[in-house]
Amino acid sequence: MSLFVIDIALPPRYGMARRVKQVELFMSPDVARDHLAVIRIEGMHCHKCEQRIKNALVNLDGVHEVEVDFNSGQASVLFDRDSVAVKDLMEAVNAAGYRAAGFTQGQADKTV
């Protein structure tokens, strides 16, 4: 994985001056091999559930990016199919205390 550090300008708030925040992003060096799985998840009750599921998924080898959405009840996962299987992703969701109810899968969009 490659590390990218970017600066994000934050607007002034509460009489404070404009701030700049540094954010570190880790990206797979070979995104052409990434696949996308959208997993339907049952049992999420709050935004803390999102974080718990995200932590369970990002700790798997081969997972490059995870977005979990409480409102839609799903997680979008970019992963390397040679390193991790969809079955492993679903088992991680179940092990975190939720129910992976199904998924859709496809090649990640390579357009910039």
Secondary structure, 3 states (H helix, E strand, C coil): CEEEEEEEEECCCCCCCCEEEEEEEEECCCHHHEEEEEEEEECCCCHHHHHHHHHHHHCCCCEEEEEEECCCCEEEEEEECCCCCHHHHHHHHHHCCCEEEEEEEEECCCCC
